[in-house]
Amino acid sequence: MIILDHGHDYFTLYAHVAEILVKEGDECARGTRSARRGHGLARGPRLYFEVRYQGKPQDPEQWLRQQRG
């Protein structure tokens, strides 16, 4: 699992990764690949993604729209 600190109490979590491409303390710019997806309990490639604000899970839809814009 990878946890990225975006500052201002925002974090993103990634799980079911096959390979981690960053290490603790790395600074990642937008577009940096942090991992290669792996396999979860279900068949086929999977990636677990979660956004947390102040430690609480958030609906990622709005957050992802802001990041794309």
VENJO-V901491 format. One record per residue. N is the residue number from 0. RES is the residue in three letters. SS is DSSP state (A for helix, B for strand, O for the rest). Layout:
<<N,RES,SS> <N,RES,SS>>
This chain:
<<0,MET,O> <1,ILE,B> <2,ILE,B> <3,LEU,B> <4,ASP,B> <5,HIS,B> <6,GLY,B> <7,HIS,O> <8,ASP,O> <9,TYR,B> <10,PHE,B> <11,THR,B> <12,LEU,B> <13,TYR,B> <14,ALA,B> <15,HIS,O> <16,VAL,B> <17,ALA,B> <18,GLU,B> <19,ILE,B> <20,LEU,O> <21,VAL,O> <22,LYS,O> <23,GLU,O> <24,GLY,O> <25,ASP,O> <26,GLU,O> <27,CYS,O> <28,ALA,O> <29,ARG,O> <30,GLY,O> <31,THR,O> <32,ARG,O> <33,SER,O> <34,ALA,B> <35,ARG,B> <36,ARG,B> <37,GLY,B> <38,HIS,B> <39,GLY,O> <40,LEU,O> <41,ALA,O> <42,ARG,O> <43,GLY,O> <44,PRO,B> <45,ARG,B> <46,LEU,O> <47,TYR,B> <48,PHE,B> <49,GLU,B> <50,VAL,B> <51,ARG,B> <52,TYR,B> <53,GLN,O> <54,GLY,O> <55,LYS,B> <56,PRO,B> <57,GLN,B> <58,ASP,O> <59,PRO,A> <60,GLU,A> <61,GLN,A> <62,TRP,A> <63,LEU,A> <64,ARG,A> <65,GLN,A> <66,GLN,A> <67,ARG,A> <68,GLY,O>>
